[in-house]
Amino acid sequence: MPVMFFISLGLIIVILIVYTIYKVRQFKSNIGRPSLSFSVADLKQKEDAFLSARLQKTATEKAAVLEACPALREVHYVYVAEELFPVSHLAVDDIVQKTLEQKASGLPPVSAASLTLLDLLQDPESNPGEITSFVSTNPVFSAKILHTINSVYFNLPQRVTSVGRAITLLGYNNVRSLVFEDILSNTLPSIRDTHRELYVNMWTHSAVVSACSGYLGKSLFRLSEYTLGTIGLLHDIGKYFFRFLEKRETPVADLPTVIEEEKQYGMNHAIIGAIVAHKWQLPDIVTGAIEHHHSPSFFPPDRIPDACLKESLVICLADLVCKVLGYIGQGGDLLPVRDEYYKRYGLKNDLVEIVTPALIRDIDKARQTVQSYMSANPAQ
């Protein structure tokens, strides 16, 4: 009897050990790989929480936004008639496009170093040390960055002597803005000094739209703030190239700027910007969003390629927000975004719901960077 008891007990122990090993192995195999039903439910719950959170704003936050930006209380939009819309790149006059491309090809090329630096600054995985080393290889640009961060606009308690420290304090988005100005001043040197006030206004508008685009893209759609910051910075690049086209007609009052540009030059700045971005071999998402950044004011969502639909909407919203806040650049008409876009993405058609105190701070820092840079680097 005792022998049978111990045999039975031993079998039970063996079975328990085998079962325990099996469960442990099963548990380990499932670590980091939740069941499909749990994963989908978990993702949906997180997505719902994100959508809900982005639409929740306390009365205190709204009051702070309106106090800082009273222009948001009542926005006076330019009416857009249904039958009025910009032409696509497919309908642009071939002669006008070839003229632009021919004259633009005669400009000094954008340096490979500048394009590489722009690429590094829009990659969240870029090593800060690599960016600092790359900037440091250009002594003139390094000096401009140091002059900018040490100007009275930032009013730092101690002078910054390290390029790496200056980049950290300015932030990648604002350093990208300085790279953009460096490209413009080298590619179109006459504009900066002959039309300085207009140049500064346009650059300031691009810089603040860049900051706004990155913020809205991340907070509303969880898109890359780095890519959107680049698109925002370049969205009006086409306006710098009108000088190469001959005016066809005299200005007509009460037309949206993009329509007026087409009547005067044969194409609008968005199309020109896409052509320039393509010439610079920028990614398709950048050229597409530049081309369509006014489309949400004229067309329903199905008229914009899916590949750049959200990005085009973000740039359009950022452009509108910044113009309402007074950063109008060149051509400050306030075109409303069509209701279909707000409904499609569960947003409220109210800029007060979109603007936050954090966004206002980002925009103001971008403005300070431009003013600081221009004061530290006066016209020659």
N, C-alpha and C positions, 0 to 999 in steps of 0.2 A: 504493500500500500504506500509506504513512504516513497518507494522508488517511482511508482506511477505518478505520485503527486509532484515530485521534483521534475519528472519528464514533462508533465503538463505545464508546470510553472515555467520551465525552460522554453517550451514552445511559445507560450504566451509572451514571454519576454522578447524572444526573437521576432515574433510578429510585430510587437510594439516598436522594436528598434527599426525593423524594415519600414514600417508605416511612417515612423518619425523621419527617417532618412528621405523617404519619398516626398513627404510634405515639405521638408526643408528645401529639397532640390526644386520642387514646384514653386515654392515661394521665391527662391533666388532667381529662377528663370523669369518670374513676372516682375521683378524689380525694374523700375524704369520703363515697363511696358504694360500699362494698365489695360484692362479689357476694353474692347471697342466701344461698348455701350457706355462705360464710365467716361472714356475719353471724349466722346461726342457730347454727352450731357455736361461734362465739366467745361468743355470749350464753349458750349452754348450759354452756360451760366455766366462764364467770364465775359462773353460778348454782350449779353444782356446787361450785366453790371456796368460794362464800359459805356454802352449806349445810354444807359440811364444816368450815369455819373456826368457825362459830358453835357447833359441838358439841365442839370441841377445847378442853380446859382442862387445863393442866398440874397436876401434883400440888401444886406450890407455890401456884398460884392457889387451888385448892380448900382447901388448908390455911389460907391467908390469909382466905378467906371464912368458914370455920368458926370461926376464931379470933375474927374480928370479930362474927360472928353465930352463937353456939353454939346458938341456938334452932332452927337449920336442921338440926341433927343428927337430931332426931326430932320430926316434926310430928304433933300429935294432932288429926286431923280429926273433924268432926262427921259422924256417919253420916247419909246422905241416902237414905231409902227410895224405891224406884222409883215408888211410887204417890203420892209427895208432891212437889208442884211448885207454883210460883206461877202465878196466873192471868194471862192476857194482858190487854192494855188493852181488848180487845173484850168481855171478860167482867166488867169493872168495873161496879159499880152506877152507873147514870146519875145518881141523886140525889146520891150521894156525890161524883161527879165535878163535877156542876154546883155543889154547895156549895163545893168547893175553888176552882173557877174564879171563882165569884162573890166569895168573900172575898179571893182573890189579886188580883182586879182592883181592889180597893180600896186596895191597897198603893201606895206612891209608885213611879212608873215608874222603870225603870233608865234612866239618862241616855244619850242618844245618844253622848255623848263617851266614856262607859265602854265601850259596845259597840264603838265605832270603835277604841278603844285595844286591846281584846281581839282584834279582827280584825287589827290591825296586828301584834300580838305573836305571832300564829299564822301569819304569812306570812313564810317565809324570805327573800323578796325585798324585804321592807320596808326602807326606808332608815333607818339608825340615827338620822340627823339629824332625820328626820320624826317618829320616835317621841319623841325628846328634846324637840322643839318642841311636840309635842302634850301631853306631860306637863307641860311648863313653863307651859302656859296655865292649869293648875290649881294655884295656889300651895299650897293645903292638902295636896294629894296629893304635890306635889313635896317639901314639907317632911317628910312622912312617910317618903318614900323616903330622903332624906338622913339623917333620924334613925335609920332602920333600918341603913343601911350603916355609920354612925359609932358604933354601939352597942358595948358591951364584948364581945358575942358574936363579932364579926368581928375585933376587936382589931387594927385596921389601924395601921401605923406613923405615917401622916399622916392628918389629917382631910380628908375628901372634901367639896368645896364645889360641885362641878359635878354637875348632875342627869344629864347624859350619862355622866359617869364612873361615877356610882352605878349607873345602868342596866347599864352594861358589866360592872361587878364582880358585880352580883347575877345577871345573866343574864336573858334574856327570860322563861324559865319562872318564875322567882321573882318578877319584876315582875308577871307575869300573876296570880300568887297574891295579890299585894298589891292588884291591881285587884279581884280576886274579893272580898277582905275589905272593900274600900271599898264595893262593891255591896251586900254583905250588911248592913253597918252602916248604910247609908242606907235600905235596903229594909225591914230587920227590926231597927230600932235597939234594941228592948228585950232581945233575946236576948243580945247581947254583954255587957251589964252584969249582968243578972239571973241568968244561968246561965253565968258567965264560964268556969269550969273546963271544963264540957262544951263550950262554944263553942270554946275553944282546942284541946281534944282533937280535935274534929271538923274544925276548920280545918287542924290539923297533919296529920291523916290525909289530907285532900284534897290538901294541898300535896305530901306525900311520894308519894302515889299518882300525882299529876301528873308528878313527876320520874321515877318508876319507869316509868310508861306510855310517856313519850317515849323513854326509853332502850330499853325492851324492844321497842317498835314498830320502832325504827330497827335495832336489832341482830338481832332475830329475823326480821322480815318486811320490812325496808326500807320501812316506812311513814313518813309524815310525823311526826316527833317533835313538831312544833308543834301539829298537829291533835290528836294523842293526848294531849299535855300539857293541852290545853283540856278534852278529854273527861274525863281523869282528875281535873282540878280540880273539875269539875261533877258527877261521877258520883253523889255523895251529896247533891246539893242538895235533893232531895225531903225529906230528914230535917228540914230547917228549917221545913217547912210542915205538919207533923203537928198543930201547935198550932191549926190552923184546922178540924180534924176532931174529931168527938165519938167518944170511945171506946165500943166496942160490948160488948166482953167483957173479963174480967180476964185477965192474962197466963197462958199455959200453959207449963209447963216442958218442956225438951228438944225444942223446935221450932226450926228455923232462923229467924233473925230476919225474913227476908222473909215467911215463912208466918205468923209471929206477928203481924206488922204488918197483914196482910190480915184476920186474925181480929179484931184490935182496932179497926182504922180503916176496913176495907173496901177498902183498896188498899195496896200496898207503896211504899217510898220510890223504887224505880226507876221505877214508873209515874208517881208524882207528879213526879219529876225530869224525865221526858220531857214532861209537860204544861207545866211551868214553862219548860223550854228552848224548847218550841214557842211559848209566849206571848212569850218574849224574841226570837222570830224567828231562832233559831240554826239552822245548816244541818241538813239531814236526817240526815247522818252522825253529828252530835253527839247529836241527840235519839234516834236509833235505838240507838246504842251505850250511852247512859245507860239506856234502857229494858231492854236485854238484857245488862247487865254482870254479872248473876248467872246468866244462862241456861246458860253452859257447865258449871255445877255440877249442873244439873237435866235439861237436854235434849241430845239429840244435835245435831250441826252442822246437819242439814237442818231443824231447827225455828227456826233464826235466819235472818233475811233475808240473802242473799248480800252486799248492799250494806254491811252493817255487821258481818259475821261475824268477820273478823280483828280489827277494832277492839274488838268485844265481848270476844273472847278475851283480848286484851292487857290490857284494863281488869280483867277477872276475875283474871288472873294477877298483875297489879300490886297489886290489892286484897289478894290472898292473901299475897303476899310481904311487904307492909308490915304486915299484921296479925301475921304470924309474927315480924317484927322488933320488935313491941311497939307499933306505931302503930295502935291498934284503933278509934279514933274512938268511935262509939256502936254497940254491937252487934258484938262481936268474935269471933263463931263462925267457925271455920276450915272452910269448905266446899271439898272437893276438886274439882278440875277433872276432868271425865270423861276416861277414857283415850282415847276416840275422837279428841279434839282433839290430844293429843300424837302419836298415830299419823298423823293426817291431815297434820300439818305437820312430821313427822320430828323431834320433840323428845323428850327423855328426861323421864319422869315423876319428876323429882327437882329440887327447887328449888335444890339446890347447883350443879347444872349451868347454871341460869339466872342466878343472882346472881353478879355479878363485883365485884372491888374498886372499879372505876370507878362501878358502880351504887351501891354503898354510900356513896361520896363524894358523889354527886349527891343521894341521899336525905338525908344528913346536912346538906348545905348548905341543902336545902329546910326542914329542921327548924330550923336556925339562923336562917333568915330569919323564920320565924313567931315564934320566941321573941324575936328581936331587935326585931321590929316591936311585939309586945305590951308589951315592957319599955319601949320608947321612947314608946308611946302607951297609957298606963294608962287604966283605967276612969274615966269621968267621974263 
